[in-house]
Amino acid sequence: MQTCQLIDLGLKAYGDTRDLQLQLFNGKIEQKLKGEKPTHHLIFVEHPHVYTLGKSGELSNLLADETRLKMLGAEVHHIERGGDITYHGPGQLVAYPIFDLEQLGLGVKSFVEGIENSIIQTLKKWDIESGIIKDRIGVWIDIDKPGERKIAAIGIKCSRYVSMHGLALNVNTNLNMFGHIVPCGIVGKDVTSMEKEFQRQIDMFDIKNELGRQFAITFGLKFENETQ
């Protein structure tokens, strides 16, 4: 079992969190180049309204103009992860695993599958049956049914088998904010949240605990809390 530093940032601006990610990510790469074994980090955070566009994303999938974005109080960031455009905001649990996949004995594909499994197992604790769809990254509900909808997005970057970016699970998310984009570039598919599924707010503390527990099980980790 390997040690992982768990950092809970609460509500934190996207830019500041990205800076922290890059600091940890680049630091781990430097350690590996020196022949050292870096410690894994897992960051939990909620962001103020922000749209992030991956390196393969289409700007046309952002439907709001600059004036509308200002009214929404939303930022836009072009970032280095895979995938298209997505939304982050209050009530959504974002998790950034900055792991040395080499130490964990994982390839990128198996790492993504581990993230998917951690989300799926977390949702099971709330009796939400979810799964994955071939060629569509993320976690979905009611797959192959008329009401098929996405509850979690995944987008990562890896270099020298060090990961950054991660997942966004819609817990108590304002789903109206997805109306200003084509989520992940997929037309005609709905987005949902745990709150919408249950018609009540879900305790974010409980979700963090369970998602952390599932990450520990999936990746064989032991968490130590780290303050920032």
Buried (B, 14 or more C-beta within 10 A) or exposed (E): EBEBBBBBBEEBBBEEBBEBBEEBBEBBBEBBEEEEEBBBBBBBBBBBBBBBBBEEBEEEBBEBEEEEBEEBEBBBEEBBBBBBBBBBBBBBBBBBBBBBBBBBEBEBEEBBBBBBBBBBBBBEBBEBEBEBBEEBBBBBBBBEEEEBBBBBBBBBBBEEBBBBBBBBBBBBBBBEBBEBBBBBBBEEBBBBBBBBBEEEEBEBEEBBEBBBBBBBEBBEBEBEEBEE
